[in-house]
Amino acid sequence: MANPLSPSIPPSPPSPSASFYDMSDDEEGDYNTIMHTRTGKGVKLLYSKSKVYVHPTPSAKDNIPGFIALIQQKSSSLAPTSPSTEARPTSASSSKSVASTSLLLAWVPESALGDAYDTYVKVDLSDSSSPPRQSYLVPEPPTSTTTHSSLGTYAFAVPVSEIYSLLVRPPSLGWWFGSVVINTRAGDSFPALFFHDSECESTILQRKKLARESFDPFSDGGGMFWGGDEVLRWLKRYVNIERSGAEPSIYLVEPTADDKLNFGGKPTTEKVRKSLEEENKNTPSKKRDGGMDPITKTLKEARWNFLEKLSQVTTFTRRTAQAVAENQNLPPQVRRLMHNPQVQTLQDEFDSARIYLARWAMGIAEQSERERMNRIWTAKDVLEMEDSAVGEFEILELEAGNLSLSERRKPVTLTEWNGWFDEHTGRLQITPDEVKERIFHGGLDPEDGVRKEAWLFLLEVFNWDSSKDERAAALNSRRDEYIRLKGAWWERQIEGNSTPEQAEYMRDQKSRIEKDVHRTDRTIALFAGEDTPHPDPDSPFADVGTNVHLEQMKDMLLTYNEYNKDLGYVQGMSDLLAPIYAVMQDDAVAFWGFEKFMERMERNFLRDQSGMRLQLLTLDHLVQLLDPALYLHLQKLDSTNFFFFFRMLLVWYKREFEWNNVLHLWEVLWTDYLSSNFHLFVALAILERHRDVIMEHLRGFDEVLKYVNELSNTIDLQTTLIRAEALFRRFQRTVEAIDKKGNFPAPNLRQRKPISATSSSDSVPKASASGADTGAGPASSSGSASGGAASGSGSGSGTAAQTKQQQQQQNKGKQTQGGQGQGAADAKPKEKVISPELRQLLSRKVEKLDKKEVRAHGGGVGT
Amino acid sequence: MATRKKVLLKVIILGDSGVGKTSLMNQYVNKKFSASYKATIGADFLTKEVLVDDRIVTMQLWDTAGQERFQSLGVAFYRGADCCVLVYDVNNSKSFETLDSWRDEFLIQASPMDPESFPFVVIGNKIDVEDSKRAISNKRAQMFCQQKGGVPYFETSAKEAINVEQAFEVIARQALAQEEAGDFNSDFPETIPINLESSNNGCAC
């Protein structure tokens, strides 16, 4: 799906020859959203209203008072970017009206205002029934435009042009405060703002005034005038606001014809959402509606809507997922829907309803989770959320003293980063582990350019103990080396001094690379343009055009193809290179970053797929150890090959998260802070998040694959990372406990010979333990010939010759004793054993293939 | 496993990377074309309900990665297939030449009961590209299909939605016929254990 924002703006092509450091200043601007206008000039405060609260917890004492305000910024200083778009969009929304892009709707806590407080009060109390006559300048609020980056603060300022809708809920006297929820076009929602009208002087005055003028304090809607009305009135002065016909609590901001259609007609499932949400909001104290269970009630109404929807989407296609995603803010309580008898009936009637509903419920849960992201995340939150069998997550220990958890989860800025280095020598003054710990928990600032520098350390292009001068020298020689490598294949191509086979291989690879580059991350502004004529008129892409960055990508991949002849270019590599190039914006530097990244990713691309198999097998063992119930279910679904994680593992979740999150995830993974295979714990975290749905609703391998594939772009990164860390700790403790029990970690050799002997086609000699067939991988060869998997020695990943009977036998063994497969092992008492694959997960050392391994299994031309 | 009320037809789409497998599938199911589909990684499928004569059937169209090394993991999806679609790009002779090996690979991996009669359909895609770029003539492709025992052949453009419906209608019919033929062999195991490792027996390595 093309990003509608990017193609119209051709990116400014940076000179590829420019030095690495030269680039930064200019480019950094692009990273910024509205936060970079710290010119001191301030912004124009058009309207404000006091005593607007955020309620972070059900407890009133945690309420945070603040102001909602409409602010005008100079439009030139503004590059409004939708939070969901990529790291480097240029002025993306240029097509929108100047008025709405320069306007910000903001919420600022009182405590953050400082001297500006008086101005806010003054504007609040000034007559707002007409446009402001006098302009009040205030400092730009310390805010963020996204719900994601505002960890630790609720303050936000969102360009009005980015607001999709407002969910407006008038107050009910004595029951609840009126509230407004802002939904952005990117699909985010900001926390509900509660208008404490009785404390708000301006609202009280306005009510009095209305009462004087009309002797009727109840304004147009029939309800009592309240703060939310006022906010709508502000906005209506500048943009078109339309109340949804289908959903009276939704006010659409500058709706398109489509929006009107969607919200104009018949009631939709939004109804369910709304009433459930109301139910949710009023917990715990105000649940007085009584009578019918609201879920049942809304279900009755919703039933026909479901059926109607389902008739359009009998197949659970991406469109379905989209429809779910549009149902914003559904509370997790809806998960209970799945247990409701009426839903069960619905499921029986419609085969695909089951999956539709499962996904819907999950989408809801994710959404409400995202809403909660504006809170400071603690492990306790995650704990509250989880109800999986893996169960109660332990509170993460707060090691490394001084930093609080929320501090630790703040991104590392360029300033913080630079502070770690000696200003003269440029040598790191703290330990690499301390750096990694910070990046592991907080990531790097996406906007200030720190990635450009830090990634080179994480990727080990730079040594951690290097000086500034050494790094400069290293870069220079790397540059020369890249030019030399690039020149080599270029020359050979022109001179043609290669065998016909070589030439053909090169031609194939070249066209493969070209095809893939032209379909890699084209929604990112950097790669979107097609304004340059293609250098090769015979290329299939000659008539669509190209751009300098695509051409650089091709050159880098062709160079890598030559550089690592044993492996060559394989699909997926372009996905791995694109972020590195986009961050570095220097082909030579990016090439070496990529080359280093590939050292650890090489195993994913081997011709015999042994590296992928090993990882999938390790995941298999991990699930057996930590969630046997889920494992058994997956076994029933013929899904223990874990193939549904193939894409995620191959390109490190590149297709599952949006661009910015991919960058964040990768830098976290590159730290190897807990494990060099932390990506497998990320997989487990995703799986655990969805285990209930999988166990209750999915009934076949195809359904699991489809379900997991369609999680793409619905997974919340922050909570996934927290969960992954908790799972790692749990794993670590489990291993320790088992080791303690068994005295020694590596018990006797399992008698697995019967299986490996029958798998005649298995050419791998290392038929040890459960890794028999995947023994070609690097890790298992390093592992001793010790026990099978955690509980059941990889029976789910059986061998070629494994018959159904054997499988059943193994299943039986597992169910009765969680034991170790078959043969002599059956006689053993129940005992969990840590397989070498699992033990490897405790290592922080990156598993790199040696050259021989690559030569043997790479499938390139070096063989 | 619960028995499905409706007929489910499993169709596997194979062919070199970049010939347009994903595009064909999306054009058929979603009536959409995008020039910027990403390279398929792993496998995915789309389903579509269609009416074949008077029967409603659900087609499950499996799309896999085109680079052949990824096929060794794809064996799990081949099993139980009712029809295999071989796609090539009419402007790329290499993608035509590999059709044979795609076919062989499929027959080995899927090991259908009767390989001789297993239905294939060949699609030559991207006929919207200017004629001067065309590498494989209609005639040559027809001959190839003739040699393979009269495999149906279609020339399509996923981009322009040319002939896509027609091709998939034949695919559906072929698959349904195969599925019904298979029903007579009720002793065929209902589920086949799918194991990663089992792909070793047929892979090219």
Interface residues (C-beta under 8 A of the other chain):
Chain A: M1 A2 T314 T315 F316 T317 R318 R319 D351 D508 S511 R512 K515 D516 R519 T520 R522 T523 P540 V544 V570 Q571 G572 S574 D575 F605 L606 R607 D608 Q609 M612 R613 L616 L617 D638 N641 F643 F644 F646 R647 L650 V651 R655 R699 G700 F701 D702 L705 K706 N709 S759 S761 D762 S763 A772 D773 T774 G796 S797 G798 T799 A800 Q802 K804 Q807 H857 G859
Chain B: M1 A2 R4 K5 K6 S17 G18 V29 N30 S34 A35 S36 Y37 K38 A39 I41 G42 A43 D44 F45 L46 T47 K48 E49 T58 Q60 A65 G66 Q67 R69 F70 S72 L73 A76 N91 N92 K94 V129 K133 P189 T191 I192 P193 I194 N195 L196 E197 S198 S199 N200 N201 C203 C205
